[in-house]
Amino acid sequence: MESLLIFVNIALAVILVIVILLQRSEGGALGLGVSQDNFTSTRSVGTFLTKFTSIVAALFIICSIAIVAISRDEFRETQSVLEKEEEENSNLPQIPKSN
């Protein structure tokens, strides 16, 4: 389950980067190059990309939180390092103490 969420999270991150790069910047430097001659106006494309970016970003954050929650549950079941060392030492043969 965790590996599936990690794969989805990576895919969402790639999609998010691509969608952000497709958006028209304030100066138009990294814009898609949409001209006024197209059927869709620049404003409608901008609002679609803005909404799509918001949805993908929200899914990315939710997926990241889910991965952290799953990972924390796995670590809560384990013991501390000191408790593990005490268990390992109890299984070893003991050195007799001299009086």
C-alpha positions as a printed Julia matrix, in Angstrom:
99×3 Matrix{Float64}:
   0.0     0.0     0.0
   2.81    2.36    0.89
   4.67    1.75   -2.37
   1.49    2.48   -4.34
   1.04    5.78   -2.5
   4.68    6.69   -3.14
   4.22    5.98   -6.86
   1.04    8.11   -6.94
   2.83   10.89   -5.04
   5.7    10.94   -7.53
   3.26   10.99  -10.45
   1.35   13.88   -8.87
   4.61   15.76   -8.33
   5.56   15.39  -12.0
   2.08   16.46  -13.13
   2.21   19.44  -10.77
   5.56   20.6   -12.15
   4.33   20.28  -15.75
   1.08   22.15  -15.05
   2.92   24.94  -13.26
   5.34   25.32  -16.17
   2.43   25.48  -18.63
   0.87   28.43  -16.87
   1.45   31.89  -18.19
   3.7    33.86  -15.92
   3.25   37.55  -15.14
   5.68   38.48  -17.88
   4.72   35.65  -20.22
   8.25   34.21  -20.25
   7.3    30.58  -19.6
   3.79   30.78  -21.01
   2.29   28.34  -23.44
   2.24   30.95  -26.16
  -1.53   31.04  -26.63
  -2.48   33.76  -29.05
  -5.76   35.63  -29.26
  -6.58   33.84  -32.53
  -7.35   30.55  -30.78
 -10.87   29.42  -29.96
 -10.25   29.53  -26.23
  -9.4    32.79  -24.66
  -6.3    33.25  -22.59
  -8.39   33.91  -19.51
 -10.34   30.64  -19.74
  -7.15   28.64  -20.26
  -5.6    30.43  -17.29
  -8.51   29.71  -14.99
  -8.6    26.05  -16.07
  -4.88   25.63  -15.4
  -5.21   27.46  -12.09
  -8.05   25.21  -10.92
  -6.27   22.09  -12.16
  -3.1    23.15  -10.34
  -5.06   23.65   -7.13
  -6.66   20.2    -7.4
  -3.35   18.44   -8.15
  -1.62   20.32   -5.32
  -4.36   19.33   -2.86
  -4.12   15.67   -3.95
  -0.33   15.83   -3.59
  -0.59   17.17   -0.03
  -3.24   14.59    0.95
  -1.14   11.78   -0.51
   1.97   13.02    1.32
   0.11   13.14    4.64
  -1.23    9.61    4.04
   2.3     8.32    3.41
   3.53    9.9     6.65
   0.59    8.44    8.59
   1.22    4.95    7.24
   4.96    5.22    7.93
   4.39    6.37   11.52
   2.1     3.4    12.21
   4.82    1.01   11.1
   7.42    2.67   13.33
   5.17    2.67   16.4
   5.09   -1.11   16.42
   8.86   -1.39   16.73
  10.77   -1.17   19.97
  13.42    1.3    20.89
  17.06    0.54   20.19
  17.82    0.02   23.89
  14.98   -2.48   24.3
  16.19   -4.44   21.27
  19.74   -4.49   22.63
  18.55   -5.79   26.0
  16.64   -8.59   24.28
  19.68   -9.51   22.18
  21.93   -9.52   25.26
  19.53  -11.74   27.2
  19.77  -14.4    24.48
  23.58  -14.46   24.6
  25.38  -16.75   27.02
  26.27  -14.91   30.21
  29.85  -14.62   31.43
  30.14  -16.09   34.93
  30.96  -13.53   37.56
  33.9   -14.23   39.83
  33.59  -13.59   43.54
